[in-house]
Amino acid sequence: MNKIELKEKLLSLEFAEINEAERNYEEFIKDSDLDRNDTIDPEDHSQHAASAELSEGYEQQVLEHEHHIELLNTIDFSPSDSVRVGAVLETTNRYLFIGLPFREFEYEGKPMLGISVKAPIYKSVEGKKAGDLCQFNRSEFKILSVY
């Protein structure tokens, strides 16, 4: 597994998430502005207040993905023989990247999922090596490889 290529893929996914959130935000702003020439009733103001909350949500998404980019640039992507931040572990049905959460996507023909060290599953895999058995939520799985 080429972890430098993986890092580039993860960065591109984060940039795509930022672009999508910014496009959604811009569309939202265009659609939610009050027209000052129209008669404004109290319901318009309450809808505008709700719109402000949604607007903050879009801004928060952008900030979160910018933070993920910063984290990705600090994570050690060097090869690893045990599960730690920056490691990728392969199980029977998926890859897990340790370091930050992200949506599942396909990588080298298998689904890949990102998990944070704060995720409950991390405690069951931390420090493990290829061949080790792990238990999580009453399920047992084997680590096939660690990269």
N, CA, C and O atoms as a GROMACS GRO file, in nm:
protein
  588
    1MET      N    1   0.085  -0.119   0.000
    1MET     CA    2   0.000   0.000   0.000
    1MET      C    3   0.089   0.124   0.000
    1MET      O    4   0.182   0.136   0.079
    2ASN      N    5   0.058   0.215  -0.089
    2ASN     CA    6   0.131   0.340  -0.098
    2ASN      C    7   0.061   0.444  -0.010
    2ASN      O    8  -0.040   0.502  -0.049
    3LYS      N    9   0.116   0.466   0.109
    3LYS     CA   10   0.051   0.556   0.204
    3LYS      C   11   0.065   0.703   0.165
    3LYS      O   12  -0.018   0.785   0.206
    4ILE      N   13   0.166   0.738   0.087
    4ILE     CA   14   0.177   0.876   0.038
    4ILE      C   15   0.064   0.903  -0.061
    4ILE      O   16   0.004   1.010  -0.060
    5GLU      N   17   0.035   0.804  -0.145
    5GLU     CA   18  -0.079   0.815  -0.237
    5GLU      C   19  -0.210   0.824  -0.159
    5GLU      O   20  -0.300   0.900  -0.194
    6LEU      N   21  -0.219   0.745  -0.052
    6LEU     CA   22  -0.338   0.750   0.033
    6LEU      C   23  -0.354   0.889   0.095
    6LEU      O   24  -0.464   0.944   0.097
    7LYS      N   25  -0.246   0.945   0.144
    7LYS     CA   26  -0.252   1.080   0.203
    7LYS      C   27  -0.305   1.179   0.101
    7LYS      O   28  -0.391   1.262   0.133
    8GLU      N   29  -0.255   1.173  -0.022
    8GLU     CA   30  -0.302   1.263  -0.127
    8GLU      C   31  -0.450   1.243  -0.154
    8GLU      O   32  -0.523   1.340  -0.176
    9LYS      N   33  -0.495   1.119  -0.152
    9LYS     CA   34  -0.637   1.088  -0.172
    9LYS      C   35  -0.720   1.148  -0.059
    9LYS      O   36  -0.825   1.207  -0.084
   10LEU      N   37  -0.674   1.132   0.064
   10LEU     CA   38  -0.747   1.186   0.178
   10LEU      C   39  -0.753   1.339   0.172
   10LEU      O   40  -0.857   1.398   0.201
   11LEU      N   41  -0.642   1.401   0.135
   11LEU     CA   42  -0.642   1.547   0.120
   11LEU      C   43  -0.739   1.591   0.012
   11LEU      O   44  -0.813   1.688   0.030
   12SER      N   45  -0.741   1.519  -0.100
   12SER     CA   46  -0.832   1.557  -0.208
   12SER      C   47  -0.978   1.540  -0.165
   12SER      O   48  -1.063   1.620  -0.204
   13LEU      N   49  -1.007   1.438  -0.086
   13LEU     CA   50  -1.142   1.420  -0.035
   13LEU      C   51  -1.182   1.535   0.057
   13LEU      O   52  -1.295   1.584   0.052
   14GLU      N   53  -1.090   1.578   0.141
   14GLU     CA   54  -1.120   1.690   0.232
   14GLU      C   55  -1.141   1.820   0.154
   14GLU      O   56  -1.234   1.895   0.184
   15PHE      N   57  -1.057   1.846   0.054
   15PHE     CA   58  -1.076   1.966  -0.029
   15PHE      C   59  -1.210   1.960  -0.103
   15PHE      O   60  -1.277   2.062  -0.118
   16ALA      N   61  -1.249   1.842  -0.148
   16ALA     CA   62  -1.378   1.826  -0.216
   16ALA      C   63  -1.493   1.855  -0.119
   16ALA      O   64  -1.593   1.916  -0.156
   17GLU      N   65  -1.478   1.812   0.006
   17GLU     CA   66  -1.581   1.839   0.107
   17GLU      C   67  -1.593   1.990   0.133
   17GLU      O   68  -1.703   2.042   0.148
   18ILE      N   69  -1.478   2.058   0.138
   18ILE     CA   70  -1.480   2.203   0.158
   18ILE      C   71  -1.550   2.270   0.041
   18ILE      O   72  -1.635   2.357   0.060
   19ASN      N   73  -1.513   2.230  -0.081
   19ASN     CA   74  -1.575   2.291  -0.199
   19ASN      C   75  -1.726   2.269  -0.200
   19ASN      O   76  -1.802   2.360  -0.232
   20GLU      N   77  -1.768   2.149  -0.165
   20GLU     CA   78  -1.912   2.119  -0.162
   20GLU      C   79  -1.984   2.203  -0.057
   20GLU      O   80  -2.090   2.258  -0.084
   21ALA      N   81  -1.925   2.213   0.062
   21ALA     CA   82  -1.986   2.294   0.169
   21ALA      C   83  -1.993   2.441   0.128
   21ALA      O   84  -2.092   2.508   0.156
   22GLU      N   85  -1.889   2.491   0.064
   22GLU     CA   86  -1.890   2.632   0.020
   22GLU      C   87  -1.994   2.655  -0.089
   22GLU      O   88  -2.063   2.757  -0.088
   23ARG      N   89  -2.007   2.560  -0.183
   23ARG     CA   90  -2.111   2.574  -0.287
   23ARG      C   91  -2.250   2.571  -0.223
   23ARG      O   92  -2.336   2.652  -0.258
   24ASN      N   93  -2.271   2.478  -0.132
   24ASN     CA   94  -2.400   2.472  -0.064
   24ASN      C   95  -2.430   2.600   0.013
   24ASN      O   96  -2.543   2.649   0.015
   25TYR      N   97  -2.327   2.652   0.077
   25TYR     CA   98  -2.342   2.777   0.154
   25TYR      C   99  -2.379   2.893   0.062
   25TYR      O  100  -2.470   2.970   0.092
   26GLU      N  101  -2.309   2.905  -0.051
   26GLU     CA  102  -2.338   3.013  -0.145
   26GLU      C  103  -2.480   3.002  -0.200
   26GLU      O  104  -2.550   3.103  -0.211
   27GLU      N  105  -2.522   2.880  -0.234
   27GLU     CA  106  -2.659   2.860  -0.283
   27GLU      C  107  -2.759   2.896  -0.173
   27GLU      O  108  -2.861   2.961  -0.199
   28PHE      N  109  -2.729   2.854  -0.053
   28PHE     CA  110  -2.817   2.882   0.059
   28PHE      C  111  -2.831   3.032   0.080
   28PHE      O  112  -2.942   3.082   0.101
   29ILE      N  113  -2.721   3.105   0.075
   29ILE     CA  114  -2.722   3.250   0.095
   29ILE      C  115  -2.807   3.317  -0.012
   29ILE      O  116  -2.888   3.404   0.017
   30LYS      N  117  -2.786   3.276  -0.137
   30LYS     CA  118  -2.864   3.336  -0.247
   30LYS      C  119  -3.014   3.314  -0.226
   30LYS      O  120  -3.094   3.404  -0.252
   31ASP      N  121  -3.051   3.195  -0.180
   31ASP     CA  122  -3.192   3.161  -0.164
   31ASP      C  123  -3.255   3.216  -0.037
   31ASP      O  124  -3.378   3.219  -0.026
   32SER      N  125  -3.175   3.258   0.060
   32SER     CA  126  -3.232   3.296   0.190
   32SER      C  127  -3.231   3.445   0.218
   32SER      O  128  -3.284   3.487   0.321
   33ASP      N  129  -3.172   3.527   0.132
   33ASP     CA  130  -3.170   3.671   0.157
   33ASP      C  131  -3.311   3.728   0.150
   33ASP      O  132  -3.389   3.695   0.061
   34LEU      N  133  -3.341   3.814   0.246
   34LEU     CA  134  -3.469   3.885   0.244
   34LEU      C  135  -3.462   3.996   0.141
   34LEU      O  136  -3.362   4.068   0.133
   35ASP      N  137  -3.567   4.011   0.064
   35ASP     CA  138  -3.575   4.119  -0.034
   35ASP      C  139  -3.627   4.242   0.037
   35ASP      O  140  -3.741   4.242   0.084
   36ARG      N  141  -3.546   4.346   0.045
   36ARG     CA  142  -3.583   4.468   0.118
   36ARG      C  143  -3.698   4.543   0.051
   36ARG      O  144  -3.759   4.629   0.115
   37ASN      N  145  -3.729   4.515  -0.074
   37ASN     CA  146  -3.837   4.583  -0.144
   37ASN      C  147  -3.972   4.518  -0.118
   37ASN      O  148  -4.076   4.578  -0.144
   38ASP      N  149  -3.971   4.394  -0.067
   38ASP     CA  150  -4.096   4.324  -0.037
   38ASP      C  151  -4.145   4.360   0.102
   38ASP      O  152  -4.068   4.406   0.187
   39THR      N  153  -4.272   4.340   0.123
   39THR     CA  154  -4.329   4.358   0.256
   39THR      C  155  -4.278   4.241   0.342
   39THR      O  156  -4.285   4.125   0.302
   40ILE      N  157  -4.227   4.276   0.460
   40ILE     CA  158  -4.171   4.173   0.548
   40ILE      C  159  -4.264   4.155   0.666
   40ILE      O  160  -4.297   4.251   0.736
   41ASP      N  161  -4.306   4.031   0.687
   41ASP     CA  162  -4.390   4.004   0.803
   41ASP      C  163  -4.308   3.931   0.909
   41ASP      O  164  -4.197   3.887   0.880
   42PRO      N  165  -4.360   3.917   1.030
   42PRO     CA  166  -4.285   3.853   1.138
   42PRO      C  167  -4.236   3.712   1.105
   42PRO      O  168  -4.130   3.670   1.152
   43GLU      N  169  -4.311   3.638   1.024
   43GLU     CA  170  -4.269   3.503   0.988
   43GLU      C  171  -4.139   3.505   0.908
   43GLU      O  172  -4.056   3.415   0.921
   44ASP      N  173  -4.121   3.608   0.824
   44ASP     CA  174  -3.998   3.622   0.747
   44ASP      C  175  -3.877   3.634   0.840
   44ASP      O  176  -3.771   3.578   0.814
   45HIS      N  177  -3.895   3.708   0.950
   45HIS     CA  178  -3.784   3.726   1.044
   45HIS      C  179  -3.748   3.594   1.114
   45HIS      O  180  -3.631   3.565   1.135
   46SER      N  181  -3.850   3.515   1.150
   46SER     CA  182  -3.821   3.388   1.216
   46SER      C  183  -3.753   3.292   1.120
   46SER      O  184  -3.664   3.216   1.159
   47GLN      N  185  -3.795   3.295   0.993
   47GLN     CA  186  -3.729   3.211   0.892
   47GLN      C  187  -3.586   3.258   0.870
   47GLN      O  188  -3.496   3.176   0.848
   48HIS      N  189  -3.565   3.388   0.875
   48HIS     CA  190  -3.430   3.441   0.858
   48HIS      C  191  -3.340   3.399   0.975
   48HIS      O  192  -3.222   3.369   0.955
   49ALA      N  193  -3.396   3.397   1.096
   49ALA     CA  194  -3.318   3.353   1.213
   49ALA      C  195  -3.281   3.205   1.199
   49ALA      O  196  -3.168   3.166   1.231
   50ALA      N  197  -3.375   3.124   1.152
   50ALA     CA  198  -3.345   2.982   1.131
   50ALA      C  199  -3.240   2.966   1.022
   50ALA      O  200  -3.154   2.878   1.030
   51SER      N  201  -3.246   3.051   0.923
   51SER     CA  202  -3.147   3.048   0.814
   51SER      C  203  -3.008   3.080   0.867
   51SER      O  204  -2.909   3.022   0.822
   52ALA      N  205  -3.000   3.172   0.962
   52ALA     CA  206  -2.870   3.207   1.019
   52ALA      C  207  -2.807   3.086   1.089
   52ALA      O  208  -2.686   3.066   1.082
   53GLU      N  209  -2.890   3.006   1.155
   53GLU     CA  210  -2.839   2.886   1.221
   53GLU      C  211  -2.786   2.786   1.118
   53GLU      O  212  -2.680   2.726   1.138
   54LEU      N  213  -2.859   2.768   1.010
   54LEU     CA  214  -2.814   2.678   0.904
   54LEU      C  215  -2.685   2.730   0.841
   54LEU      O  216  -2.596   2.652   0.807
   55SER      N  217  -2.677   2.859   0.825
   55SER     CA  218  -2.557   2.921   0.769
   55SER      C  219  -2.435   2.890   0.855
   55SER      O  220  -2.327   2.858   0.804
   56GLU      N  221  -2.452   2.900   0.986
   56GLU     CA  222  -2.342   2.867   1.077
   56GLU      C  223  -2.301   2.721   1.063
   56GLU      O  224  -2.183   2.688   1.076
   57GLY      N  225  -2.398   2.633   1.037
   57GLY     CA  226  -2.368   2.491   1.017
   57GLY      C  227  -2.278   2.470   0.897
   57GLY      O  228  -2.185   2.390   0.903
   58TYR      N  229  -2.305   2.541   0.787
   58TYR     CA  230  -2.220   2.530   0.668
   58TYR      C  231  -2.079   2.580   0.698
   58TYR      O  232  -1.980   2.518   0.658
   59GLU      N  233  -2.071   2.691   0.769
   59GLU     CA  234  -1.940   2.746   0.804
   59GLU      C  235  -1.863   2.648   0.893
   59GLU      O  236  -1.743   2.631   0.877
   60GLN      N  237  -1.934   2.584   0.985
   60GLN     CA  238  -1.870   2.487   1.074
   60GLN      C  239  -1.816   2.368   0.996
   60GLN      O  240  -1.709   2.318   1.028
   61GLN      N  241  -1.889   2.323   0.894
   61GLN     CA  242  -1.842   2.213   0.810
   61GLN      C  243  -1.710   2.249   0.743
   61GLN      O  244  -1.617   2.168   0.740
   62VAL      N  245  -1.702   2.371   0.690
   62VAL     CA  246  -1.579   2.415   0.624
   62VAL      C  247  -1.464   2.416   0.725
   62VAL      O  248  -1.356   2.366   0.696
   63LEU      N  249  -1.488   2.472   0.842
   63LEU     CA  250  -1.384   2.478   0.945
   63LEU      C  251  -1.338   2.338   0.987
   63LEU      O  252  -1.219   2.315   1.009
   64GLU      N  253  -1.431   2.246   0.998
   64GLU     CA  254  -1.397   2.109   1.038
   64GLU      C  255  -1.306   2.044   0.932
   64GLU      O  256  -1.208   1.979   0.968
   65HIS      N  257  -1.339   2.061   0.805
   65HIS     CA  258  -1.257   1.999   0.700
   65HIS      C  259  -1.122   2.069   0.686
   65HIS      O  260  -1.022   2.005   0.652
   66GLU      N  261  -1.117   2.198   0.712
   66GLU     CA  262  -0.988   2.268   0.714
   66GLU      C  263  -0.901   2.213   0.826
   66GLU      O  264  -0.780   2.195   0.810
   67HIS      N  265  -0.963   2.185   0.941
   67HIS     CA  266  -0.890   2.126   1.054
   67HIS      C  267  -0.840   1.986   1.017
   67HIS      O  268  -0.728   1.950   1.053
   68HIS      N  269  -0.922   1.908   0.946
   68HIS     CA  270  -0.879   1.775   0.902
   68HIS      C  271  -0.756   1.784   0.812
   68HIS      O  272  -0.665   1.702   0.822
   69ILE      N  273  -0.753   1.884   0.725
   69ILE     CA  274  -0.637   1.902   0.636
   69ILE      C  275  -0.512   1.932   0.719
   69ILE      O  276  -0.405   1.878   0.693
   70GLU      N  277  -0.528   2.018   0.819
   70GLU     CA  278  -0.414   2.047   0.907
   70GLU      C  279  -0.366   1.919   0.976
   70GLU      O  280  -0.245   1.894   0.983
   71LEU      N  281  -0.458   1.839   1.026
   71LEU     CA  282  -0.421   1.714   1.092
   71LEU      C  283  -0.352   1.618   0.997
   71LEU      O  284  -0.250   1.558   1.031
   72LEU      N  285  -0.407   1.603   0.877
   72LEU     CA  286  -0.345   1.513   0.779
   72LEU      C  287  -0.201   1.552   0.751
   72LEU      O  288  -0.116   1.465   0.728
   73ASN      N  289  -0.173   1.680   0.753
   73ASN     CA  290  -0.037   1.726   0.726
   73ASN      C  291   0.057   1.708   0.845
   73ASN      O  292   0.178   1.728   0.831
   74THR      N  293   0.004   1.671   0.960
   74THR     CA  294   0.090   1.646   1.076
   74THR      C  295   0.104   1.497   1.108
   74THR      O  296   0.192   1.458   1.184
   75ILE      N  297   0.019   1.414   1.049
   75ILE     CA  298   0.021   1.270   1.077
   75ILE      C  299   0.140   1.204   1.008
   75ILE      O  300   0.173   1.236   0.894
   76ASP      N  301   0.203   1.113   1.079
   76ASP     CA  302   0.314   1.035   1.026
   76ASP      C  303   0.258   0.920   0.941
   76ASP      O  304   0.197   0.827   0.994
   77PHE      N  305   0.279   0.928   0.810
   77PHE     CA  306   0.229   0.826   0.718
   77PHE      C  307   0.335   0.720   0.687
   77PHE      O  308   0.320   0.642   0.592
   78SER      N  309   0.442   0.717   0.765
   78SER     CA  310   0.546   0.616   0.738
   78SER      C  311   0.491   0.477   0.768
   78SER      O  312   0.393   0.462   0.841
   79PRO      N  313   0.555   0.374   0.711
   79PRO     CA  314   0.509   0.236   0.736
   79PRO      C  315   0.507   0.204   0.885
   79PRO      O  316   0.587   0.255   0.963
   80SER      N  317   0.415   0.119   0.922
   80SER     CA  318   0.401   0.080   1.062
   80SER      C  319   0.373  -0.070   1.070
   80SER      O  320   0.309  -0.126   0.982
   81ASP      N  321   0.422  -0.132   1.174
   81ASP     CA  322   0.391  -0.274   1.192
   81ASP      C  323   0.290  -0.294   1.305
   81ASP      O  324   0.249  -0.407   1.332
   82SER      N  325   0.251  -0.184   1.371
   82SER     CA  326   0.148  -0.192   1.474
   82SER      C  327   0.050  -0.076   1.456
   82SER      O  328   0.083   0.026   1.395
   83VAL      N  329  -0.069  -0.094   1.511
   83VAL     CA  330  -0.174   0.006   1.494
   83VAL      C  331  -0.144   0.127   1.581
   83VAL      O  332  -0.130   0.117   1.703
   84ARG      N  333  -0.134   0.241   1.515
   84ARG     CA  334  -0.109   0.371   1.578
   84ARG      C  335  -0.167   0.477   1.487
   84ARG      O  336  -0.218   0.445   1.379
   85VAL      N  337  -0.161   0.603   1.529
   85VAL     CA  338  -0.204   0.713   1.443
   85VAL      C  339  -0.121   0.710   1.316
   85VAL      O  340   0.002   0.703   1.321
   86GLY      N  341  -0.189   0.717   1.203
   86GLY     CA  342  -0.121   0.712   1.074
   86GLY      C  343  -0.116   0.573   1.013
   86GLY      O  344  -0.080   0.558   0.897
   87ALA      N  345  -0.150   0.473   1.091
   87ALA     CA  346  -0.148   0.335   1.040
   87ALA      C  347  -0.277   0.306   0.964
   87ALA      O  348  -0.382   0.366   0.989
   88VAL      N  349  -0.266   0.213   0.874
   88VAL     CA  350  -0.383   0.158   0.805
   88VAL      C  351  -0.386   0.011   0.841
   88VAL      O  352  -0.287  -0.060   0.827
   89LEU      N  353  -0.502  -0.036   0.887
   89LEU     CA  354  -0.512  -0.177   0.913
   89LEU      C  355  -0.613  -0.238   0.818
   89LEU      O  356  -0.716  -0.179   0.786
   90GLU      N  357  -0.580  -0.356   0.774
   90GLU     CA  358  -0.666  -0.429   0.683
   90GLU      C  359  -0.734  -0.542   0.758
   90GLU      O  360  -0.669  -0.623   0.824
   91THR      N  361  -0.865  -0.545   0.748
   91THR     CA  362  -0.943  -0.656   0.805
   91THR      C  363  -1.002  -0.733   0.687
   91THR      O  364  -0.978  -0.700   0.571
   92THR      N  365  -1.078  -0.832   0.716
   92THR     CA  366  -1.137  -0.915   0.611
   92THR      C  367  -1.221  -0.833   0.513
   92THR      O  368  -1.218  -0.857   0.393
   93ASN      N  369  -1.296  -0.738   0.565
   93ASN     CA  370  -1.390  -0.667   0.478
   93ASN      C  371  -1.362  -0.519   0.455
   93ASN      O  372  -1.435  -0.454   0.380
   94ARG      N  373  -1.259  -0.462   0.517
   94ARG     CA  374  -1.232  -0.319   0.495
   94ARG      C  375  -1.094  -0.279   0.545
   94ARG      O  376  -1.026  -0.354   0.615
   95TYR      N  377  -1.055  -0.159   0.505
   95TYR     CA  378  -0.937  -0.092   0.559
   95TYR      C  379  -0.985   0.011   0.661
   95TYR      O  380  -1.090   0.071   0.645
   96LEU      N  381  -0.906   0.030   0.766
   96LEU     CA  382  -0.931   0.137   0.862
   96LEU      C  383  -0.806   0.224   0.869
   96LEU      O  384  -0.696   0.176   0.891
   97PHE      N  385  -0.826   0.355   0.848
   97PHE     CA  386  -0.718   0.451   0.864
   97PHE      C  387  -0.732   0.512   1.002
   97PHE      O  388  -0.840   0.557   1.040
   98ILE      N  389  -0.622   0.513   1.077
   98ILE     CA  390  -0.626   0.565   1.213
   98ILE      C  391  -0.574   0.709   1.213
   98ILE      O  392  -0.460   0.735   1.172
   99GLY      N  393  -0.657   0.800   1.258
   99GLY     CA  394  -0.611   0.937   1.270
   99GLY      C  395  -0.723   1.039   1.271
   99GLY      O  396  -0.723   1.130   1.354
  100LEU      N  397  -0.819   1.024   1.180
  100LEU     CA  398  -0.932   1.114   1.179
  100LEU      C  399  -1.050   1.047   1.111
  100LEU      O  400  -1.033   0.962   1.024
  101PRO      N  401  -1.169   1.087   1.152
  101PRO     CA  402  -1.287   1.025   1.092
  101PRO      C  403  -1.313   1.079   0.952
  101PRO      O  404  -1.296   1.198   0.927
  102PHE      N  405  -1.354   0.992   0.863
  102PHE     CA  406  -1.401   1.036   0.732
  102PHE      C  407  -1.495   0.932   0.675
  102PHE      O  408  -1.496   0.816   0.716
  103ARG      N  409  -1.574   0.979   0.581
  103ARG     CA  410  -1.671   0.891   0.517
  103ARG      C  411  -1.603   0.776   0.445
  103ARG      O  412  -1.491   0.789   0.396
  104GLU      N  413  -1.673   0.666   0.439
  104GLU     CA  414  -1.619   0.549   0.372
  104GLU      C  415  -1.606   0.575   0.222
  104GLU      O  416  -1.694   0.636   0.160
  105PHE      N  417  -1.496   0.526   0.164
  105PHE     CA  418  -1.476   0.531   0.020
  105PHE      C  419  -1.398   0.407  -0.018
  105PHE      O  420  -1.342   0.338   0.067
  106GLU      N  421  -1.394   0.377  -0.148
  106GLU     CA  422  -1.323   0.258  -0.192
  106GLU      C  423  -1.177   0.291  -0.218
  106GLU      O  424  -1.144   0.393  -0.279
  107TYR      N  425  -1.090   0.202  -0.170
  107TYR     CA  426  -0.945   0.217  -0.191
  107TYR      C  427  -0.888   0.079  -0.218
  107TYR      O  428  -0.905  -0.013  -0.139
  108GLU      N  429  -0.820   0.066  -0.328
  108GLU     CA  430  -0.762  -0.062  -0.369
  108GLU      C  431  -0.864  -0.176  -0.364
  108GLU      O  432  -0.832  -0.288  -0.322
  109GLY      N  433  -0.986  -0.146  -0.408
  109GLY     CA  434  -1.090  -0.249  -0.418
  109GLY      C  435  -1.162  -0.284  -0.289
  109GLY      O  436  -1.246  -0.373  -0.289
  110LYS      N  437  -1.130  -0.215  -0.180
  110LYS     CA  438  -1.197  -0.240  -0.052
  110LYS      C  439  -1.248  -0.108   0.004
  110LYS      O  440  -1.191  -0.002  -0.022
  111PRO      N  441  -1.355  -0.115   0.083
  111PRO     CA  442  -1.399   0.006   0.150
  111PRO      C  443  -1.295   0.050   0.253
  111PRO      O  444  -1.235  -0.033   0.322
  112MET      N  445  -1.275   0.181   0.263
  112MET     CA  446  -1.184   0.236   0.364
  112MET      C  447  -1.262   0.336   0.447
  112MET      O  448  -1.340   0.416   0.396
  113LEU      N  449  -1.240   0.329   0.576
  113LEU     CA  450  -1.308   0.414   0.672
  113LEU      C  451  -1.203   0.477   0.762
  113LEU      O  452  -1.108   0.410   0.804
  114GLY      N  453  -1.219   0.604   0.792
  114GLY     CA  454  -1.127   0.671   0.884
  114GLY      C  455  -1.185   0.675   1.023
  114GLY      O  456  -1.304   0.700   1.041
  115ILE      N  457  -1.101   0.650   1.121
  115ILE     CA  458  -1.147   0.657   1.260
  115ILE      C  459  -1.051   0.742   1.342
  115ILE      O  460  -0.930   0.746   1.316
  116SER      N  461  -1.106   0.808   1.436
  116SER     CA  462  -1.031   0.890   1.530
  116SER      C  463  -0.979   0.804   1.644
  116SER      O  464  -1.032   0.696   1.671
  117VAL      N  465  -0.877   0.852   1.711
  117VAL     CA  466  -0.828   0.780   1.830
  117VAL      C  467  -0.930   0.791   1.944
  117VAL      O  468  -0.918   0.720   2.044
  118LYS      N  469  -1.028   0.878   1.929
  118LYS     CA  470  -1.135   0.890   2.028
  118LYS      C  471  -1.249   0.791   2.003
  118LYS      O  472  -1.335   0.773   2.088
  119ALA      N  473  -1.249   0.728   1.886
  119ALA     CA  474  -1.353   0.631   1.853
  119ALA      C  475  -1.338   0.507   1.941
  119ALA      O  476  -1.227   0.462   1.966
  120PRO      N  477  -1.449   0.453   1.988
  120PRO     CA  478  -1.442   0.336   2.077
  120PRO      C  479  -1.365   0.218   2.016
  120PRO      O  480  -1.298   0.146   2.090
  121ILE      N  481  -1.373   0.198   1.887
  121ILE     CA  482  -1.305   0.084   1.825
  121ILE      C  483  -1.153   0.097   1.835
  121ILE      O  484  -1.082  -0.003   1.835
  122TYR      N  485  -1.103   0.220   1.844
  122TYR     CA  486  -0.957   0.239   1.849
  122TYR      C  487  -0.896   0.166   1.969
  122TYR      O  488  -0.788   0.108   1.958
  123LYS      N  489  -0.964   0.169   2.082
  123LYS     CA  490  -0.911   0.102   2.202
  123LYS      C  491  -0.893  -0.048   2.180
  123LYS      O  492  -0.805  -0.110   2.240
  124SER      N  493  -0.976  -0.106   2.094
  124SER     CA  494  -0.965  -0.250   2.072
  124SER      C  495  -0.857  -0.287   1.970
  124SER      O  496  -0.819  -0.404   1.959
  125VAL      N  497  -0.806  -0.187   1.894
  125VAL     CA  498  -0.704  -0.217   1.793
  125VAL      C  499  -0.569  -0.153   1.823
  125VAL      O  500  -0.468  -0.189   1.762
  126GLU      N  501  -0.565  -0.059   1.915
  126GLU     CA  502  -0.442   0.015   1.945
  126GLU      C  503  -0.328  -0.081   1.979
  126GLU      O  504  -0.342  -0.168   2.066
  127GLY      N  505  -0.215  -0.064   1.911
  127GLY     CA  506  -0.096  -0.143   1.938
  127GLY      C  507  -0.097  -0.284   1.879
  127GLY      O  508   0.004  -0.354   1.888
  128LYS      N  509  -0.206  -0.326   1.821
  128LYS     CA  510  -0.216  -0.461   1.764
  128LYS      C  511  -0.132  -0.472   1.637
  128LYS      O  512  -0.095  -0.372   1.576
  129LYS      N  513  -0.104  -0.596   1.599
  129LYS     CA  514  -0.022  -0.625   1.480
  129LYS      C  515  -0.098  -0.720   1.389
  129LYS      O  516  -0.201  -0.776   1.426
  130ALA      N  517  -0.044  -0.737   1.268
  130ALA     CA  518  -0.103  -0.831   1.173
  130ALA      C  519  -0.114  -0.969   1.237
  130ALA      O  520  -0.020  -1.017   1.301
  131GLY      N  521  -0.228  -1.031   1.220
  131GLY     CA  522  -0.252  -1.163   1.277
  131GLY      C  523  -0.326  -1.159   1.410
  131GLY      O  524  -0.381  -1.261   1.453
  132ASP      N  525  -0.328  -1.043   1.475
  132ASP     CA  526  -0.398  -1.032   1.604
  132ASP      C  527  -0.549  -1.034   1.585
  132ASP      O  528  -0.602  -0.986   1.485
  133LEU      N  529  -0.616  -1.092   1.684
  133LEU     CA  530  -0.762  -1.091   1.688
  133LEU      C  531  -0.807  -0.974   1.776
  133LEU      O  532  -0.744  -0.944   1.877
  134CYS      N  533  -0.916  -0.911   1.736
  134CYS     CA  534  -0.970  -0.798   1.811
  134CYS      C  535  -1.119  -0.820   1.832
  134CYS      O  536  -1.185  -0.886   1.752
  135GLN      N  537  -1.170  -0.764   1.940
  135GLN     CA  538  -1.312  -0.770   1.968
  135GLN      C  539  -1.366  -0.630   1.980
  135GLN      O  540  -1.305  -0.542   2.042
  136PHE      N  541  -1.482  -0.610   1.918
  136PHE     CA  542  -1.550  -0.482   1.928
  136PHE      C  543  -1.700  -0.505   1.911
  136PHE      O  544  -1.743  -0.568   1.815
  137ASN      N  545  -1.778  -0.455   2.006
  137ASN     CA  546  -1.924  -0.472   2.003
  137ASN      C  547  -1.965  -0.617   1.980
  137ASN      O  548  -2.047  -0.646   1.894
  138ARG      N  549  -1.909  -0.706   2.056
  138ARG     CA  550  -1.941  -0.850   2.052
  138ARG      C  551  -1.903  -0.916   1.919
  138ARG      O  552  -1.940  -1.030   1.894
  139SER      N  553  -1.830  -0.844   1.836
  139SER     CA  554  -1.781  -0.903   1.711
  139SER      C  555  -1.631  -0.922   1.721
  139SER      O  556  -1.560  -0.841   1.781
  140GLU      N  557  -1.584  -1.028   1.662
  140GLU     CA  558  -1.441  -1.055   1.659
  140GLU      C  559  -1.393  -1.044   1.514
  140GLU      O  560  -1.460  -1.092   1.422
  141PHE      N  561  -1.280  -0.982   1.497
  141PHE     CA  562  -1.221  -0.973   1.364
  141PHE      C  563  -1.070  -0.985   1.374
  141PHE      O  564  -1.010  -0.960   1.479
  142LYS      N  565  -1.011  -1.023   1.263
  142LYS     CA  566  -0.865  -1.043   1.257
  142LYS      C  567  -0.803  -0.930   1.176
  142LYS      O  568  -0.855  -0.889   1.072
  143ILE      N  569  -0.690  -0.880   1.225
  143ILE     CA  570  -0.613  -0.783   1.149
  143ILE      C  571  -0.526  -0.862   1.052
  143ILE      O  572  -0.439  -0.938   1.093
  144LEU      N  573  -0.550  -0.842   0.924
  144LEU     CA  574  -0.475  -0.915   0.822
  144LEU      C  575  -0.339  -0.851   0.796
  144LEU      O  576  -0.238  -0.920   0.781
  145SER      N  577  -0.338  -0.718   0.792
  145SER     CA  578  -0.212  -0.643   0.765
  145SER      C  579  -0.220  -0.508   0.834
  145SER      O  580  -0.328  -0.454   0.859
  146VAL      N  581  -0.102  -0.455   0.864
  146VAL     CA  582  -0.089  -0.318   0.915
  146VAL      C  583   0.010  -0.249   0.826
  146VAL      O  584   0.119  -0.300   0.800
  147TYR      N  585  -0.026  -0.132   0.779
  147TYR     CA  586   0.062  -0.054   0.689
  147TYR      C  587   0.099   0.078   0.755
  147TYR      O  588   0.173   0.158   0.696
   0.00000   0.00000   0.00000
